[in-house]
């Protein structure tokens, strides 16, 4: 059984002690495990999941899943959803589990958050949202939240700052098109949503490094401070009433969220889409191809 203990990974001491671990480890029917409703991870990379499935197919599930018993005889998953998904993908009938009894939904949520952060299973935005939940639901301070997950307080503070970014930028961080370093550079413009989006566009469009992104946002901030960002030519912004009228017309036409970002007489029209099919629908409407 010593081998099983080694395979559980760092951070599991937060979930159960070693004596309980040996007593409650067993192979469980995979269909008897219910996914965790409090799973903080929202993005599961399919390529990474496929690699895990191939590894499990070759070597088996090395790290047991952590579950809690339900009154109906099933087991609720506390930690190990990637392993559960990958195991189902290759058709396993059973997976190794360790049972941990929890006192209620609050403890189940806390354990799921802590375990995911410890195993580094979350992208920076998911991790920030996990810290935010720990702080809001359990009234932790940032220092207490950091202590619970074994992180430095500065790490928790920096992650939480990412939640100040516009949603469109948070999506880029979650998908990996922007790094956390890029995000920290963009946060220098946190008092100007339009400037943050402009910085995001330049960083991605030009493939800027983090150092280059820092130089860009520092320059943008200095220009705004000096009042040099405005064009020397006189420009006239679109009146709010007319702007709203345009937005309403586009929204009614495309049935998507529309945002008009103005910079004098120039600007950008941003159209949100929610899936590839929705993007295709929007493009067909704009191109008149319905």
C-alpha positions in Angstrom: 0.0 0.0 0.0 3.0 2.3 0.3 3.0 2.8 -3.4 -0.6 4.0 -3.3 0.4 6.7 -0.8 3.2 8.0 -3.0 0.9 8.2 -6.1 -1.6 10.6 -4.5 0.4 13.7 -5.2 1.2 16.9 -3.3 -1.6 18.6 -1.4 -3.6 15.5 -0.6 -2.7 15.8 3.1 -5.3 18.7 3.1 -7.9 16.1 2.2 -7.3 13.1 4.4 -4.8 11.7 6.8 -2.6 8.7 6.0 -4.5 6.2 8.2 -7.8 6.9 6.5 -6.0 6.7 3.1 -5.0 3.0 3.5 -8.4 1.9 5.0 -10.6 3.5 2.3 -8.7 2.9 -0.9 -10.6 0.6 -3.4 -11.5 0.2 -7.1 -14.9 1.8 -7.7 -17.5 1.3 -10.5 -16.9 4.3 -12.8 -20.6 4.7 -13.4 -21.2 5.0 -9.6 -19.2 8.3 -9.4 -21.1 11.5 -9.7 -19.1 14.6 -11.0 -18.6 17.4 -8.5 -21.2 20.1 -8.9 -18.7 22.5 -7.4 -15.9 21.8 -9.9 -14.0 25.1 -10.2 -12.4 24.0 -13.5 -14.5 25.1 -16.5 -12.0 24.5 -19.4 -10.8 20.9 -20.2 -8.3 20.9 -23.1 -9.2 18.1 -25.3 -5.7 17.5 -26.6 -4.4 17.3 -23.0 -7.3 15.0 -22.1 -6.5 12.7 -24.9 -2.8 12.5 -23.8 -4.0 11.6 -20.3 -6.3 9.0 -21.7 -3.4 7.4 -23.6 -1.2 7.4 -20.5 -4.0 5.8 -18.4 -4.5 3.2 -21.2 -0.8 2.3 -21.0 -0.1 2.6 -17.3 -3.5 2.8 -15.5 -4.8 5.4 -13.1 -1.7 6.1 -10.9 -3.4 8.8 -8.7 -6.7 7.6 -7.1 -9.7 9.9 -7.4 -11.0 11.4 -4.1 -14.7 10.8 -3.5 -17.3 11.1 -0.8 -20.2 8.7 -0.1 -23.8 9.7 -1.0 -26.9 8.4 0.8 -28.1 6.6 -2.3 -24.9 4.4 -2.5 -23.2 6.5 -5.2 -20.0 8.5 -4.7 -19.6 12.3 -5.2 -16.3 13.3 -6.8 -14.2 15.7 -4.8 -11.1 15.6 -7.0 -9.9 14.0 -10.2 -12.4 15.0 -12.9 -9.7 14.9 -15.6 -8.8 11.3 -14.6 -12.5 10.4 -14.5 -13.2 11.9 -18.0 -10.1 10.3 -19.5 -10.9 6.9 -17.9 -14.5 7.0 -19.4 -13.0 8.0 -22.7 -11.0 4.7 -23.0 -13.9 2.6 -21.5 -12.5 1.7 -18.1 -15.1 0.0 -15.9 -13.5 0.8 -12.5 -11.1 3.5 -11.2 -9.1 3.6 -7.9 -10.7 5.9 -5.3 -10.0 7.2 -1.8 -13.1 7.9 0.3 -13.3 11.1 2.3 -16.4 12.0 4.3 -17.4 15.6 4.2 -19.8 17.5 6.5 -21.7 19.3 3.8 -21.6 21.3 0.5 -19.4 24.0 2.0 -16.6 21.6 2.9 -17.0 19.8 -0.5 -16.6 23.1 -2.3 -13.6 24.0 -0.2 -11.8 20.7 -0.7 -12.5 20.8 -4.5 -11.0 24.3 -4.7 -8.0 23.5 -2.6 -7.2 20.3 -4.4 -7.5 21.8 -7.9 -5.2 24.7 -6.9 -2.7 22.4 -5.3 -2.5 20.2 -8.4 -2.2 23.2 -10.7 -5.1 22.0 -12.7 -6.6 25.4 -13.2 -5.8 28.2 -15.7 -5.0 31.6 -14.0 -8.6 32.9 -14.3 -10.1 29.7 -12.9 -7.6 29.9 -10.1 -8.5 33.5 -9.4 -12.1 32.6 -9.3 -11.3 29.7 -6.9 -9.6 32.2 -4.5 -12.5 34.6 -4.8 -15.0 31.8 -3.9 -12.9 30.8 -0.8 -12.8 34.4 0.3 -16.5 35.1 -0.3 -18.1 31.9 0.9 -15.8 31.2 3.9 -15.1 34.9 4.8 -11.3 34.2 4.5 -8.8 37.0 4.2 -6.4 36.8 1.3 -3.7 35.6 3.8 -6.0 32.8 5.1 -6.9 31.7 1.5 -3.3 31.6 0.6 -2.5 29.5 3.7 -5.3 27.0 2.9 -3.9 26.3 -0.5 -0.2 26.5 0.4 0.5 29.6 -1.7 2.1 33.0 -1.0 -0.2 35.8 -0.2 1.3 37.8 -3.1 0.4 34.9 -5.5 -3.3 35.1 -4.4 -3.3 38.9 -4.6 -1.9 38.9 -8.1 -4.3 36.2 -9.3 -7.3 38.1 -7.9 -6.3 41.2 -9.8 -6.9 39.3 -13.0 -10.6 39.4 -12.3 -10.5 43.2 -12.8 -9.9 42.7 -16.5 -12.8 42.9 -19.1 -14.3 39.5 -19.9 -12.9 39.5 -23.4 -9.4 39.6 -22.0 -10.1 37.0 -19.4 -11.2 34.7 -22.2 -7.9 35.2 -23.9 -6.0 34.3 -20.7 -8.1 31.2 -20.2 -7.5 30.1 -23.8 -3.8 30.8 -23.6 -3.6 33.5 -26.2 -2.5 35.9 -23.5 -0.2 34.9 -20.6 -0.5 36.1 -17.0 2.5 38.3 -17.6 0.6 40.0 -20.5 -2.4 40.4 -18.3 -0.4 42.1 -15.5 1.0 44.5 -18.2 -2.6 45.3 -19.4 -3.7 45.9 -15.8 -1.6 49.1 -15.8 -4.4 50.5 -17.8 -7.1 49.3 -15.5 -8.9 52.6 -15.3 -9.6 52.6 -19.1 -11.5 49.7 -20.5 -11.0 50.8 -24.1 -7.3 51.2 -23.6 -7.0 47.7 -22.1 -8.8 46.2 -25.2 -6.5 48.2 -27.5 -3.5 46.9 -25.7 -4.9 43.3 -25.9 -5.4 43.7 -29.7 -1.8 44.9 -30.2 -0.2 42.3 -28.0 -2.0 39.4 -29.8 -1.9 41.0 -33.3 1.8 41.7 -33.1 2.8 38.7 -31.0 4.4 40.9 -28.4 6.5 39.3 -25.6 5.7 40.2 -22.0 8.5 42.7 -21.9 7.3 44.4 -25.1 3.7 44.4 -23.7 5.0 46.2 -20.6 6.7 48.8 -22.7 3.5 49.2 -24.8 1.2 49.8 -21.8 3.7 52.1 -20.1 3.8 54.2 -23.2 0.0 54.2 -23.5 -0.3 55.2 -19.9 2.3 58.0 -20.3 0.6 59.3 -23.5 -2.8 59.4 -21.7 -1.2 61.2 -18.8 0.4 63.8 -21.1 -2.8 64.1 -23.1 -1.0 63.2 -26.4 -3.4 60.3 -27.4 -5.9 62.6 -29.0 -5.5 63.4 -32.7 -4.3 66.9 -33.5 -7.3 67.2 -35.8 -10.6 68.1 -34.3 -12.8 65.0 -33.9 -16.4 64.6 -33.0 -17.7 61.7 -31.0 -20.9 60.0 -31.9 -23.7 61.3 -29.7 -24.8 58.8 -27.1 -28.4 58.7 -28.3 -27.3 57.9 -31.9 -24.7 55.4 -30.7 -27.4 53.6 -28.7 -29.7 53.6 -31.7 -27.0 52.0 -33.8 -26.4 49.4 -31.1 -30.1 48.6 -30.8 -30.4 48.1 -34.6 -27.4 45.8 -34.8 -28.6 43.8 -31.7 -32.0 43.3 -33.2 -30.5 42.2 -36.5 -27.8 39.9 -35.2 -29.3 38.8 -31.8 -25.8 39.1 -30.3 -24.3 41.5 -27.7 -22.9 44.6 -29.5 -20.4 47.1 -28.1 -19.4 50.3 -29.7 -15.9 51.5 -28.5 -15.4 55.2 -29.5 -12.2 57.2 -29.8 -13.2 60.6 -31.2 -14.7 60.0 -34.6 -13.0 56.6 -34.8 -13.8 53.4 -33.0 -14.6 49.7 -33.1 -17.8 47.8 -33.3 -17.5 44.6 -31.3 -19.9 41.6 -31.8 -19.9 38.8 -29.3 -20.5 35.2 -30.3 -20.9 32.2 -28.1 -19.7 29.2 -30.2 -18.4 28.4 -33.7 -21.9 27.8 -34.9 -23.0 31.1 -33.5 -20.0 32.9 -35.2 -21.0 31.3 -38.6 -24.6 32.5 -38.0 -23.5 36.1 -37.4 -21.2 36.1 -40.4 -24.0 34.8 -42.6 -26.3 37.6 -41.4 -23.7 40.3 -42.0 -22.9 38.9 -45.4 -26.5 38.5 -46.3 -26.2 34.7 -46.8 -29.1 33.5 -44.6 
